Amino acid sequence: MKQVVIVRHGKAVPYGYEDDFTRDLRPRGKNDAKRVSQELKKQGILPDQIISSPAKRAIKTARIFAEQLDFDQKKIIEIQDIYDGLITSEFLELIQKLPSSVNTVFFFGHNPGFYYYVCNLLEAFYSDMPTSSTVGINFDADTWEEVEARSGKLAFHLVPRMFK
């Protein structure tokens, strides 16, 4: 089995849109990311790889998760195209190129793209993706090359309001 965990960045400051890339997390965004990642740790869901948009709010969210999940922050891979926007088939290509040693990969980024990836990787998704929303998708596959659109099963969907 291969698992993709898709995480929308934490709640960001409501200003700075003229330089969207450097928008920071609000204290609430940091706290929400910490709560959700602590729950993942309790459930034993740990990353073999973390890949993030390099935008400030996404990479900071990724670092909070990494710290809570005992993942070396220096090993986080930043991919500009995640910020710029990938269509689902391009995102799927990114997944299909992952090394076979990786069984669970976490991606950190932005809506609306991340919502669309979840919708298009799962057989069905009938929810939304608020900030810090974390969706686990399991694929009945031995290799990443076997992962296809609309073939994933929902393993979990965590949102910050579940832990308040």
Secondary structure, DSSP 4 states (H G I P E B T S, - for coil): -EEEEEEEPPPBPS--GGGGGGPPBPHHHHHHHHHHHHHHHHTT---SEEEE--SHHHHHHHHHHHHHTT--GGGPEE-HHHHH---HHHHHHHHHTS-TT-SEEEEEE-TTHHHHHHHHHBS---S---TT-EEEEEE--SSGGG--TT-BEEEEEE-GGGG-
